[in-house]
Amino acid sequence: MTDTAPAPAAAAPAPDHIVATRAFYDAIAEDYADRFRDVFAAQPLEPALLAGFAGLVKASGVGGEVADLGCGPGWVTAHLASCGLDVFGLDLSESMLGVARRENPGLRFEQGSMLEPGVPDGTLAGIVSWYSSIHTPQDELPALFTGFRRLLAPGGHLLLAFQVGEEALRLERPFDHPVTLDFQRRRPDRMAEILEAAGFTLVLRAERAADEEQGESTPQAFLIARAPDSGR
């Protein structure tokens, strides 16, 4: 017998889709930021939608921060902050976070997974998942959305953005980097069903046509949902 304490158990390895997503965005972060920097100027509906979401969060009277989960280069985080929200960004990719911190030095950005963001349950006034759930396998969406509901304070709001469709899009060697990633397209009605099964009430469902000049090949969908006031 010895007094030596047992070694802590090794952390479970990250799921394959988490590893692939982190590697993909670490590789392309700077090129992505350069290519899509003016995307909000080209698509004025998106900033208006984010402003509307900010208005809902403020009107709800729910206290707490808003989490931009899967924030990438921080453009959505910065826009929400300009709308008066107390917001922070979280992302898997340290390279994407480097862009976000460099371009938005007054905002907080943290590395982590939206599956386990390290936020106490019931404390967030809002969550934004702006094209960040598109790398989550379909069968894991119920657990993801249930986790979102758990993080939100009663009456908090969730905003999802995603591409519309049935088949995944596989991107290989973007900007000539040796990485590959699948982008899952979703049906808005099915996404709404999963949200409602997770305990949310749908507030808004919107779609816009694909903008071919911006390289889009499918319509874009946006859902806003509200967590229950009680009964978590």
GICORTA-V590639 format. One line per field, one symbol per residue. ss: DSSP state (a for helix, b for strand, c for the rest). phi: phi as a letter, one per 30 degrees, with the letter a starting at -180 (. if undefined). burial: + if it has 16 or more other ideal C-beta (glycine too) atoms within 10 Angstrom, else -. Layout:
ss->???
phi->???
burial->???
This chain:
ss->cccccccccccccccaaaaaaaaaaaaaaaaaaaaaccaaaacaaaaaaaaaaaaaaaaacccccbbbbcccccaaaaaaaaccccbbbbbccaaaaaaaaaaccccbbbbcbccbcccccccbbbbbbbccaaaccaaaaaaaaaaaaaabbbbbbbbbbbbbccccbbbbcaaacccbbbbccbcaaaaaaaaaacccbbbbbbbbcccaaacccccbbbbbbbcccccc
phi->.bcdddddddddddeedddddddddddceddddddcecddddbdddeddddddeddddddiddjdccccidhdiddeddddddjcdbbcbaddddddddeddcbddccbbclcddbdicdeiccdabcbchcddcceedcdedddddedddddeidcbbcbaddlccdcccbhdhiddbbaccdcbceddddddddddjdcdcbbbbbddcddcidcbdcbbbcbcdddaid
burial->-----------------+-++++++++++--++------+--+--++-++-+++-++--+-+-++++++++++++++++++-+-+-+++++++-++++++---+--+-+---++--+-+----+++++++-+++++----+--++++++-+++--++++++++++-------------+-++-+++-+--++-++--+++-----------------+-++++++++-----
